[in-house]
Amino acid sequence: MFRLEADPVLPAETDERRQLRAVLRELLAESCGSEAVREQAESPRGHDPVLWNRLAREIGVHGLAVPEEYGGAGYTFAELAVALEETGRVLCPAPLLSTVVLTGHALAGSGDQEACARWLPDIAGGARTATVAGCLHPADVRAERGPSGWLLRGEADFVPDGEGSDLLLVMARAPDGQRVFACEPDPATCDRTARRVLDPTRRQARIRFRAAQAEPVGEAGQAPEIADEVLDAGRVALAAEHVGGAAHALDAVLDHVSRRTQFGRAIGSFQAVKHRLADLLVVVEGARSASAYASACLAGGAPELPVAASVAAVVCTGAYRLATTEYVQLHGGIGFTWEHPAHLYLRRARADEALFGTGDDHRLRLAGLLGLSGRTG
């Protein structure tokens, strides 16, 4: 049975974090308006390389939680969560989740210092995008020894940002057990096909390996443990993004109902609308608390992380769903058109609901972690 111990210290909004939030909000307001986000999502890379470099080099977002010995700033996930909340607020399509969170945690979790020294500095500096294959969805990939090293064969599907990533960390079956392999995809041996997905701002791809050169990361049999760590990190990161997106939806609705009039009155003055907005505010603030607790657990390596991550997944996903629903409905007819920004947020919310497991998946997981499985009444 999982037992809760002493609560981790929640990450306070320090002066540094407030300054980081302010700088990011100003930059992203300039670079990620709704039309700019659509253009970036439809571009060949799926994001703006100029903005990617500015986030990495001017502000240092990519290296916030990377140790200094690997070219990072040596902060914790609590600082990175601030950045994720702000990028989620504007639906920035830059592959921070796949590159910095998923791949960064996979490398760190492997304990392979040589691999970390080789790949993390480029990730921290924004010189390389990366993703993981076989974590979010089971992959049918096997590794075999070739004349000049390890070769990957098989297929991994629905790989986040898999079409354009410069580095792939692949979960594959090897003769000595399940392992993680680093692969720099070569068109001659890697076929990458973009998947048509609901959310255009978060790309996914199918990757077919045909004797692709790869290097082992970590030890044999370590892949399942790394995958679990990566998934929990992804859930916590996604929760932070959802808090930002839900907060934007609430702000946008408040602005709209304050200006939109019916019968000579602002619709925000109607009692029914007030009740809906009050309920939404309570839900968003609850999600903010769940996200902050999960970020603190991840930042401090607390044993409560699995519980906190799944709780945050349930609470923050639910808050985002409600916020985007109200975003569309309270804007009336215009809110139901694809041209309105609300639809981008609605698609992100719906697509993310199953990215690291559905709400029902997490409730079942929580029941097992808390020793509630099989209980009735």
N, C-alpha and C positions, 0 to 999 in steps of 0.2 A: 504494500500500500504506500502511496506517495504521502509524505507528511510535510506540512507547512512548517517552516522554521521561522527564525526572526526575519521580519520584513526588511528587504533592502531599502536603502535610503533613496527616496524618490529624487530624480534629477531636478534641482531647483533652476529657475530661470535666472542664471547668473548674468552679470554684465556682458561677459563674452558671448553668451548664447543670445542675449537680446541684440547685441551688435551684429552677430552673424545673421539673425533673422531679418533685421532691418536692411542689411546690405543685400541679402538674397532677394527679399521682396521687391526692392527697387530694381535690381537687375532683371528679375523675371517678369516684372510688370512691363519693362521695355521690350523684352524678347519673346514673351509667351502669351500674347493676346490670343484670342480664339482663332483668328484667321492665321496668325503666324504658326500656331500649333498645328492646324490643318496642313499648312504648307510643309512644315517640317516632317510631319507623319507621312506625307505622300512623296517625300524626296527619296533619292536612291538609298541613302543611309538610314532613313527613318528618323533622323534627328539633325540638329544644326551643329556641325563640327566647330564653328566659331564659338557658339555658346558653350559647347562641351569643353573646349580649351579654356575659356574664361572661368568656368566653374572650377576647373582643376588648378589652373595656374595663378589666377588673380585672387581667388577666394580660398582655394585649397580644399574644396569639398571632398574630392575623391580620397584624399589622404587623411581625413580627420581621425578616423579610427584605426589607421595603419600605424604600427610601431615606428618610431624614429629610425631604428636600425634598418628598416626597409623603405626609407624615403618618405614616411608619413609624418604627421604632426604629433602622433602619440596621445591623442585624446581618446575618448571612449565612444561607444555607440550613442550615448546620450546627446553628444554634439551632432553626430550624423543624423539622428532622428529629427533634429531641428531642420536640417537641410531637406530631408525627405518630406517633412510636413509642408514645407514651402514649395517644393517641386510638385507635390501632390495637389496643392492648392490651385496651381495653374495648369495641371496636366502636362507638365514638361515631358516630352517624349524621349529625352536623353536616357540611355540605358544604365542609369545608376543602380537600379535594383539588381540587374543581372551581373554587372561588372563589379561594382564596389561591394554590394552586400553578399550575393550568392557566391561569386567566385572568390571574393576576399575571405569569406568565412571558410570556404572549402580549403583554400590554401593554408590558412592559419590552423584549421582543425586537423590538417594532415600531420602537423608537427615536422614537416619536411623543410628544414632550414635552407637547403640548397634550392628547392623549388620556390620557396618564399623570396629568397634573395634574387632569383632570376626574374620572377613575374611581378611581384608586388610593387617594386619601384615604378615600373611602367604604368601599372594601374593607378597608383597614387598620383603620378604626374600627368595622367590623362593621355598618355601616348598609346595606350592599347585598350580596346574594348574586349570584354570577355563574357562568357556565360558557362553554365553547367548543363550537361545533358544526362538524362537518366535519373535525376532527382525528383522533379515534379511528376514525371510519368515514367513508368517502367520502360527501360530500353532493351532492345534485343541486340546487344553489341558484345562481341567477344574479342579478346586480345590474344595474339599468338606471336611467338618469336619468329622473326624473319632473319635473313642473312645479315642485315645491318641494324637490327633492333626490333622493337615491338611494332606490330601492325594491328590496326583495328578493322574489323569487318562487322557489318550489320547496320541497324537503323535505330535512330532515336527521333521521336516525334514530339511536336509541340514544345520545341526548345525555345525559351524566351530570348529574343534578339539573336536567334541562331543564324539568321541569314547573313548578317554583316559582321559578326564578332571576329576579332583577330585571334582569339584564343578560346579553345573549348576544353573544359574539364569534364571528362566522360567517365561515367560509371560503367565498367565493362567486366565481363567474366574472363578471368585468366586461369591458366592451369593450376596456379597456387591459390586461387580464391578470388573473391570479388575485389577489384582494385579501382583506383582512380588513375586516369591517364590524362596527360596534357597533350593536346593536339593543336598545331597551327594549321588550320584547314588549307589544303591545296586543291584547286579546282580539278586537278587531274585525278585525285583520289577521294574527294569529298563532294558529293552532290547535295546542294542546299536549295530547298524549295520553300518559298514563303507560303504559309498557311493563310487562308482567308479566315479572319477572326472578327469577333464582334467589335472589339476595341481597336481602332486603327492606330492609337497612340502607343500600344504595347504589342509589338510584333512577335510572332512565333513562327517557327520553321520546322520542316522535316529534314533531317540530315542522314544521308546514306554514306557509310564509310566503305571504301573499296581498297583495302590494304593501305590505309592511311598511316603514315608514320606517327608514332606517339612515344611519350616518355612516361614512365610510372611516377606517380606522386604518392608519397607515404608508403605504408607497408601493405602487404597482402592481407585480405580480409578486413581491411579498415573502412571500406566504402560504405557499408550500411550505417556505421556510426557517424561518419562525415555527413552522409545524406540527412540523417536526423538533425544534426546541428545546423546544416544549411537551411532545412525547411523551417525550423523554429526561428532562425534569423530572418528568413524571408517573411514569415508571418508577422513578426514584430515590425519589420520595415514597412510592410503593407499597411499595418494598422496606423502607423504614423502618416503615411500618404492619405489614408482614408479620413483621418481627422482633418487634414488640410483641405481635402476636397469637400467634406461635409461643411466645414466652416465657411468655405467660399459660397457654397450653395445657400447657406443660411443668410449670409451677408447680401447676396444677390437678390434673394426673395424679399428681405427687409427693405432694400432700396426700391424694389419694384412696387411693393404694396404701399410704400409711403408716397409714391408719385402717381400711381394709377388711381383714377377716380371713377366712381359709379354713383349715380343719384346725388351728385354734388359733394361726395365725401371720398376721402382716400379709403381704398378697400382695406387698408391695414387697421382702420378704426372699427371695422365690423367685429363683433364679439367672436364669431366662429373662426375668423382668420386669426385673431389674437390667440385663441386656444390652440390652434394648430402650430403657431409659431412658438408658443411657450412650451408645448410638448417637444417640439424639435430642439429647442435650446437645451432642455434637460437631457435629451438623448445625446446630443453632441458633446455636452460637458461630461457626461458619463463615459463616452468614448475617449475623450481626452485623458481622463483619469486612468482608464484601462491601458491606454497606449503608453502613458508615462510610467506606469508600474512595470509593464513588460519591458520597456526600454531600460529601466533601472536594473531589472533582473539580467538582461543581456549584457549591459555594460559592466555589471559586477560579477558575472559568472555565477549567479545565484542558483541553487538547486531547484528553486521554484519556477525556473524558466519554462519548462514544458507546460505547466498549468497556466502560467501568465500569458504565454504565447497563444494558447488555444482560447483562453478567455478573451484576450484582445481581438483575436480573429472573429469570434462570435459577436462581440459587442460593437466593434468598429465597423465590421461589414454591415451589420444591421443598421447602424446609424447612417452609414453612407447610402444605403438603399433608401431609407426614409427621406433623407435630405434631398437626394436627387429626384425622388418621386414628387416631393413638394415643390422642388425647383421647376419641374415641368408643369405640374397642375396649377400652381398659383400664378404662373405666367399666362394662363389661359390659352387661347388658340395659338399664339405665336410660340409658346413653349413646346408645342407638339410638332413643330417643323424642324427638319434637319439643319436648317440654316442657323437656328438658335444655339448658343453655346451649351444650353442645358442638356442637349442630346449627347454631346461629347462626354459630359460627366455621367449621364445615365448609362452610357455604354461602358465606361470604365468601371462603374460600380457593379454592373451586372456581370461583366467578364471576370472581374476580380473575385467574385463570390466563390468560384471553384478553383482559383489558381493554386492555392496551397491546401485544398480540402474544403468541402462545403461546411455550412454551419452544423448540419447533422453529423458529419464526420468528426468535428471538433467536440460536439456534445458527447458522442460515444467515447472519444479519447479521454475527455475529462472524467467521465464516469469510471473508466479504468484506472486513471491516475489517482483518483481520490478514493478508490476502493468501493465505488457505489454500484458496480456491475452486478446485476442479478437481484438487487434489492427491490422490494415492492412496498407500496404504501407511503 
